[in-house]
């Protein structure tokens, strides 16, 4: 019922949501680890409001029950406040059964939006931001050309919280390679401890098109930690996390070890699972079971 510019990506937890493509591609699109929006048809642009309204009406007329909407692609929050407000109002008008609107969010895209504006969007249903912090370590962030640092990520997460919204943060395990693994884990934990997000998920960096771009920013050779190294990195991350009430998930298809819990009450159990895996006492996902 909706014509998309493929490929379209969404968080795993949005599998039941209406995917509403309000932008195409990513306005930054310089991260050396990311190949999501490199195809010619994925050059960044905002969708016209008329096309967005047509898609919303088509979804409403389909008869399919819709309770959640995810604003795609990877950079919906780059839109100005007034456009985001108009989109939320259209959703509320044509899809009154929707109880939650969510979006990916680059930290930089909140620098030109006030807490009051975000609170207004929250009142219109846009209540969950998926923030790809990737790392809390400034050296790692500089190398991967993220265009963010510890301070900008923290500022965005704090602004989201002040606006009454929720944040779901993604950290990429292995992103610092072998050489920066420990500092990547420790700094990422520090960032999360300061931000106290409602949700935290970890994925393993995956480079399906090869390591060429990462090799360039890692002095000629990017070396992804092996299974043991990734488990050790997870052990370091969990050991340094001091979260109060954050839902933690490490169950994405890229992970070797599935972990689920609430931090901090489940921290001892999660660490025990990682320690068992390090001792070879827990079965890990096979390579053929893993993916993006």
C-alpha positions as CSV (number, residue, x, y, z in Angstrom):
1,X,0.0,0.0,0.0
2,X,3.1,2.3,0.3
3,X,5.9,2.6,-2.3
4,X,9.2,2.7,-0.5
5,X,12.7,3.7,-1.8
6,X,14.5,0.5,-0.9
7,X,16.3,-0.6,1.1
8,X,14.5,0.5,4.3
9,X,15.9,-0.2,7.7
10,X,14.1,-0.2,11.1
11,X,14.9,-1.3,14.7
12,X,14.1,-4.9,15.4
13,X,11.5,-3.9,18.0
14,X,9.5,-1.9,15.3
15,X,8.6,-5.1,13.3
16,X,4.9,-4.5,14.0
17,X,5.0,-0.8,13.2
18,X,3.9,1.1,10.1
19,X,7.1,2.3,8.5
20,X,6.6,5.8,7.3
21,X,9.4,7.0,5.0
22,X,9.5,10.8,5.8
23,X,13.1,11.1,4.6
24,X,15.3,9.0,2.3
25,X,18.8,8.0,3.3
26,X,21.0,9.8,5.8
27,X,22.1,13.4,5.7
28,X,25.5,12.6,7.3
29,X,26.3,9.3,5.6
30,X,30.0,9.5,6.4
31,X,30.4,6.9,9.1
32,X,33.1,4.5,8.0
33,X,31.4,1.4,9.5
34,X,28.0,2.0,7.8
35,X,27.0,0.8,4.4
36,X,23.2,1.2,4.9
37,X,22.6,4.2,2.6
38,X,25.4,4.0,0.0
39,X,23.2,3.1,-3.0
40,X,22.6,5.8,-5.6
41,X,18.8,5.8,-4.9
42,X,19.4,6.4,-1.2
43,X,20.8,9.9,-1.6
44,X,19.4,12.0,1.2
45,X,16.3,14.0,0.7
46,X,13.2,14.9,2.6
47,X,9.9,13.5,1.4
48,X,7.2,16.0,0.4
49,X,4.5,16.4,2.9
50,X,1.9,15.6,0.2
51,X,3.5,12.2,-0.3
52,X,3.7,11.6,3.4
53,X,0.0,12.4,3.8
54,X,-0.9,10.1,0.9
55,X,1.0,7.2,2.6
56,X,-0.7,7.9,5.9
57,X,-4.2,7.9,4.3
58,X,-3.3,4.7,2.3
59,X,-2.4,3.0,5.6
60,X,-5.6,4.2,7.2
61,X,-7.7,2.9,4.3
62,X,-6.0,-0.5,4.3
63,X,-8.0,-1.7,7.2
64,X,-4.8,-3.0,8.9
65,X,-4.8,-2.2,12.6
66,X,-2.0,0.2,13.3
67,X,-0.9,1.2,16.8
68,X,2.7,2.3,16.2
69,X,4.5,4.3,13.5
70,X,8.2,4.4,12.9
71,X,9.6,7.4,11.0
72,X,12.2,6.3,8.5
73,X,14.8,6.5,7.1
74,X,17.9,6.9,9.3
75,X,17.6,10.7,9.7
76,X,13.9,11.7,10.2
77,X,14.9,14.0,13.1
78,X,16.9,16.1,10.6
79,X,13.5,17.6,9.6
80,X,12.7,20.9,11.1
81,X,10.3,21.1,14.1
82,X,7.4,22.4,12.1
83,X,7.6,19.6,9.5
84,X,7.8,16.9,12.3
85,X,4.8,18.6,14.1
86,X,2.8,18.5,10.8
87,X,3.6,14.8,10.3
88,X,2.6,13.9,13.8
89,X,-0.7,15.8,13.5
90,X,-1.4,14.0,10.2
91,X,-0.8,10.7,12.0
92,X,-3.1,11.7,14.8
93,X,-5.8,12.8,12.4
94,X,-5.9,9.8,10.1
95,X,-4.6,7.1,12.4
96,X,-6.2,7.8,15.8
97,X,-5.4,4.3,17.1
98,X,-1.6,5.0,17.1
99,X,-0.2,5.1,20.6
100,X,3.5,5.6,19.8
101,X,5.6,7.3,17.1
102,X,9.3,6.7,17.1
103,X,12.4,7.6,15.0
104,X,16.1,7.1,14.6
105,X,17.9,10.2,16.0
106,X,21.4,11.5,15.3
107,X,22.4,13.6,18.3
108,X,23.3,16.6,16.1
109,X,19.7,16.7,14.9
110,X,18.5,17.9,18.3
111,X,20.9,20.8,18.6
112,X,18.4,23.1,16.7
113,X,15.4,21.9,18.6
114,X,14.4,23.1,22.0
115,X,13.3,21.0,24.9
116,X,9.9,22.7,24.6
117,X,9.6,21.7,21.0
118,X,10.6,18.1,21.7
119,X,8.0,18.1,24.6
120,X,5.3,19.2,22.1
121,X,6.3,16.4,19.7
122,X,6.1,14.0,22.6
123,X,2.6,15.2,23.4
124,X,1.7,14.5,19.8
125,X,2.9,10.9,20.1
126,X,6.6,11.1,19.1
127,X,7.8,9.6,22.3
128,X,10.8,7.3,21.5
129,X,14.1,8.1,20.0
130,X,16.5,5.4,18.8
131,X,19.9,7.0,19.3
132,X,22.9,5.4,17.6
133,X,25.7,6.6,20.0
134,X,27.8,3.6,18.8
135,X,30.5,4.5,21.4
136,X,31.3,6.8,24.2
137,X,35.0,7.0,23.4
138,X,36.1,10.1,21.6
139,X,39.0,8.4,19.8
140,X,36.7,5.7,18.4
141,X,34.1,8.3,17.4
142,X,36.7,10.4,15.6
143,X,38.2,7.4,13.8
144,X,34.8,6.1,12.6
145,X,33.9,9.7,11.4
146,X,30.7,9.7,13.4
147,X,30.6,13.5,13.6
148,X,29.7,13.3,17.3
149,X,31.6,13.1,20.5
150,X,30.9,12.1,24.1
151,X,29.6,15.6,24.9
152,X,27.2,15.9,22.0
153,X,25.8,12.4,22.6
154,X,25.2,13.1,26.2
155,X,23.6,16.5,25.5
156,X,21.1,14.9,23.1
157,X,20.2,12.1,25.5
158,X,19.7,14.6,28.4
159,X,17.5,16.8,26.2
160,X,15.4,13.8,25.2
161,X,14.9,13.0,28.9
162,X,14.0,16.6,29.8
163,X,11.4,16.6,27.1
164,X,9.7,13.6,28.6
165,X,10.7,11.3,25.7
166,X,12.3,7.9,26.0
167,X,15.7,7.0,24.5
168,X,16.8,3.6,23.2
169,X,20.6,3.7,22.8
170,X,22.7,1.5,20.5
171,X,26.3,0.6,21.3
172,X,28.3,-1.2,18.6
173,X,30.5,-3.9,20.1
174,X,33.9,-4.3,18.4
175,X,33.8,-0.8,16.9
176,X,37.1,0.1,18.4
177,X,38.7,-3.0,16.9
178,X,41.2,-5.0,19.0
179,X,43.4,-2.0,19.8
180,X,40.7,0.2,21.3
181,X,38.4,-2.5,22.6
182,X,38.8,-1.8,26.4
183,X,38.6,2.0,26.2
184,X,35.6,1.7,23.9
185,X,33.7,-0.4,26.4
186,X,34.7,1.7,29.4
187,X,33.8,5.1,27.8
188,X,30.5,3.7,26.5
189,X,29.6,2.5,30.0
190,X,30.4,6.0,31.4
191,X,28.2,7.7,28.8
192,X,25.3,5.4,29.6
193,X,25.8,5.9,33.4
194,X,25.5,9.7,32.9
195,X,22.5,9.4,30.5
196,X,20.5,6.6,32.2
197,X,18.6,5.7,29.0
198,X,15.3,3.8,29.3
199,X,16.6,1.2,26.8
200,X,20.1,0.0,25.9
201,X,21.0,-2.5,23.2
202,X,24.3,-3.8,21.9
203,X,25.1,-5.0,18.4
204,X,28.3,-6.3,16.9
205,X,29.8,-4.2,14.1
206,X,29.2,-6.0,10.8
207,X,30.9,-5.1,7.6
208,X,29.2,-7.0,4.7
209,X,30.8,-4.9,2.0
210,X,34.3,-5.3,3.4
211,X,36.7,-3.5,5.7
212,X,38.2,-1.0,3.2
213,X,36.6,2.1,4.8
214,X,37.4,1.0,8.3
215,X,41.0,0.1,7.3
216,X,41.6,3.6,6.2
217,X,40.7,5.1,9.6
218,X,42.4,2.4,11.6
219,X,46.0,3.0,10.2
220,X,45.6,0.6,7.3
221,X,44.1,-2.5,9.1
222,X,40.9,-2.8,11.1
223,X,40.9,-5.9,13.2
224,X,37.6,-7.0,14.6
225,X,37.9,-8.8,17.9
226,X,37.2,-12.5,17.7
227,X,34.5,-14.2,19.8
228,X,36.6,-14.3,22.9
229,X,37.5,-10.6,22.4
230,X,33.9,-9.6,21.9
231,X,32.9,-11.5,25.0
232,X,35.7,-9.8,27.0
233,X,34.5,-6.4,25.7
234,X,31.0,-7.2,26.8
235,X,32.3,-8.2,30.2
236,X,34.1,-4.9,30.5
237,X,31.0,-2.9,29.5
238,X,28.7,-4.7,31.9
239,X,31.2,-4.4,34.7
240,X,31.4,-0.6,34.4
241,X,27.7,0.0,33.8
242,X,25.9,1.5,36.8
243,X,22.3,1.9,35.6
244,X,19.3,2.2,37.7
245,X,16.4,1.0,35.6
246,X,17.4,0.4,32.0
247,X,16.0,-2.4,29.9
248,X,19.1,-4.1,28.3
249,X,19.1,-6.2,25.2
250,X,21.9,-7.9,23.4
251,X,19.7,-10.2,21.3
252,X,20.3,-8.7,17.8
253,X,21.2,-11.3,15.1
254,X,24.7,-9.9,15.0
255,X,25.5,-11.0,18.5
256,X,27.1,-14.3,19.4
257,X,25.6,-14.4,22.9
258,X,22.0,-13.4,23.7
259,X,21.6,-11.4,26.8
260,X,18.4,-9.8,28.2
261,X,17.7,-8.1,31.5
262,X,17.1,-4.9,33.5
263,X,20.2,-3.0,34.6
264,X,21.1,-2.7,37.3
265,X,19.1,-5.5,39.1
266,X,20.1,-8.2,36.6
267,X,23.8,-7.2,36.4
268,X,25.2,-10.1,38.4
269,X,23.2,-12.6,36.3
270,X,24.2,-11.1,33.0
271,X,27.9,-11.0,34.0
272,X,27.6,-14.6,35.1
273,X,26.3,-15.5,31.7
274,X,29.2,-13.8,30.0
275,X,31.7,-15.5,32.3
276,X,30.2,-18.9,31.5
277,X,30.4,-18.1,27.8
278,X,34.1,-17.1,28.2
279,X,34.6,-20.6,29.8
280,X,32.9,-22.3,26.9
281,X,30.0,-23.4,29.0
282,X,27.3,-21.6,27.0
283,X,26.5,-22.3,23.3
284,X,27.0,-19.3,21.0
285,X,25.4,-18.4,17.7
286,X,27.0,-20.0,14.7
287,X,28.2,-17.8,11.9
288,X,25.3,-18.9,9.7
289,X,22.9,-17.8,12.4
290,X,24.2,-14.3,12.5
291,X,23.3,-11.3,10.3
292,X,22.6,-7.6,10.2
